[in-house]
Structures are given as C-alpha cells and as structure tokens.
Amino acid sequence: MFNRFLFTRIDNSPLLIFRMFFGALIALECYGAIFTGWVRRTLLEPKFTFNFIGFDWLQPLPGFGMYIYFFAMGTLGIFIALGYKYRFSIISFTLLWTGVYLMQKTSYNNHYYLLILISGLMCFFPAHRNYAVDVRKNQALKSDSMYAYIKWIVVLQLLIVYTYASFAKLYGDWLNYGIIELLMRNKADYFIIGNLLQQPWLHKFIGIAGILFDLLVVPALLWKPTRKMAFVAAIVFHLFNSIVFQIGIFPYLSLAFTVFFFEPETIRHIFFKKKKPFLTNKIEIPRRQNGFYALVGTYFIIQLALPLRHHIIQDNVLWTEEGHRLSWRMMLRSRYGTIQFKVIDKENGTSEIIDLKKYLTKKQQNRIGSYPDFIWQFAQHLKKEYARKGKSVSVYAINSKVSINGKPYRAFIDPKTDLAHTSWNYFWHNEWILPSEY
C-alpha cells in the first residue's frame, strides 16, 4: 500500500513547470540582490559579517567578488529554468546559496533557509527530463513521468513549514494582535493602503486569518472540493505579504509550489499542451528501497525536530532567541536593544567604551543590542582585534537592555560575564543571558 502511494509513476508536468518557475525566481532574486544594493549593503560595506557561529571561514569575497558570486548564482538560475546542465547547475546553486546564507545573518530570513531546503531537494529530482536543453542534446533523458514520492516530499515539506508557522502564532502577543499592530505601524506612509493597515479590525482579521491560513492551506489544496478556493486564498495571502512586507521572490515561490497540488493532467493541459498525456500508473519499486526510506525518513525527522528544539532549552525563545532560527517562527516579534561594550586591558587594567559606529554598519548596530549571538560574536571580534595589537583584553556587555514587541526595556546580558573568554553553547542555554519575565 505504502509502496503504491510513493512509487507509482505519474505525469511529471508539475515538476517541469516548477523547475522553470524556480529557476526564473532565483535568477531574479540573485540579480536583484546586486541591482538593489543588497549585496553592497550586506556583504561589502560591513567591516566584518555576523556569520553563523562555526562558519567563520566563510567570508565575503574581496573587491567585486560578491557581485560575480551573485551574478553566477543568477545565471545558474537561468540554466535551471532552461534545464541546461541541470545537475551541475542545481547542485552548484545549492552550494553557493548555502554559502551566502551561512556567511551572514544580519539580513536573516526564514525564506532563505527554505530556499536551501528546496534547492537541495531539487538536486535529487529529475526535473530536466523534458522541456529542457539537456533533453534536446540527449533524447535518452526524455521522460513524461516521475515517481509520486516527488510530489509528496514537496507537500510534506510545505506542511511542516506552514503547520509550525501556525502553531508558533499561538502566543499572547499574536492572539491579542499587539505584534500585528506593531508590525503595521511603520507602514502608515504606504500609498493608498497605509491608513488601512492601521485599522484595528484589519489587525484582528490578519491575526485570525494568519493562523487559519497556515494551518489549513496545505490540507485545503490537497482536497479537490476546496482546492480552487484555497488557491485563491493563497494568491491573496502571498500578494498581501509581497506588497506589505516586500520580501522578494518568496511569496511567488510559495505560489509556484501550488502546481504540485493540482492534478498533473491539469498542469499539463495548462502549460504543456503539446506534451503527450501520461496514462500509465505503473508501480516501479527502486532497487535501493530501504536506502530511500532511510534517507527521506532521516531528513524529515530532522525537519520535525529542529522547530521543537527551543522547548528543551531553558527560558523563553522569544527572549533568548535560542532555537529561533530554522524553526519557521515567522513575523512573530519585534526586538529593539541598547548596549555598550567595555574593553578592559588585562595587563594594566585600563578600560574603554567601544564606539560601535567605528565597527558596524547602521543595520548591524540595530541588531547588535538585541541578539545574544551577535553580542557574543562581536565580543570575540574585539578580542581578536586587540590581540593583533598585542593586548589581552576582557570584554563586557554593559547597559544591555532589550524590548520585545514594544514592552518595557529589561536587562538582557549579565554585565559581569567576560564574553571574550566565554564559549558559545550551540545546543543549550547560555547562562549569561539574564532570565526573562515573558
């Protein structure tokens, strides 16, 4: 029964058109990062980037290197869309995108992580077996079918993303619409809709609709009687996010996923009218069936576990941020912090307060006071910089206060902890983060 569900051959039209959408969108994302100045602001202007801890060796390329890097990724996106040297193109893009993701987190976005996962999965999918340059060069590659498990892997991945996003909203500041009001406050000057976005009734609608949409959209798309209604809701939801939050390609990528929920014959009829119908529902069990189950099972166990890890870490993730990333906790909080760094020379006892403007861009300054890993990394950076001058120093975060979702500022980092000589705890709570009252 399970083998029939996964290993039946079905029409591959959804995968083919998704490859085209996917490639075109990542090309727009990468070229857009160059032309909008994102690459310059995020990777070139900073004196150093706040990489993911443990990936210090991943640093921006000097000179025009990062422009070339993003241009290469955009070009790979075009190759993917065309199905040109597909395996090389998708694997190369996945590695390059993962590199730039781990290289900096000042502009962290859950959607960047989703793009790693999807491009990683696409490395294993036969998305170049038709309507591709590769097929024109080698007709032996051509196929009108794919395993059903390809569809269900995508569906399950999306179900995890949306379900966790829905459950994460079930907390006080979302349920009383306070965070929604806060997120909309700085959009009052939007043309035409700015005033509408400040209305309490709309905040309530967004709060309720956000939970229900995330929870129900995947099941509703799977069930034929509600599929069209869910598709319309998805269009409205993602276009709203695109216009209001301006989050690049990702609302459109989310819409592109919907091709996997419609009948393959419907997708073929819309996008590939000349493509031969695939009528056989033949079951082909792969020789390495157990290996397949082990690989896919391990992947999804990790996907299910990562968003839950903050529950076993001491204190509230809303306060500590420990376990926040990679967990689909999207648009849930607004953080503002203040901080000073005090450096003490261990040899002569002299001290100085660091002028953050000399080290950090404006965006980095906005982040540094609010996120504990940023604070620890900056302390380590100061330690290394003074070591190059032949000095051994201690670094303390003083006057550190954070406000979550507009609430009063509260003390955040223990001012007595020498962060220069404190290790980062990757998997558990860092005790120098003061207890929350949330």
Disulfide bonds with the S-S distance in Angstrom:
none
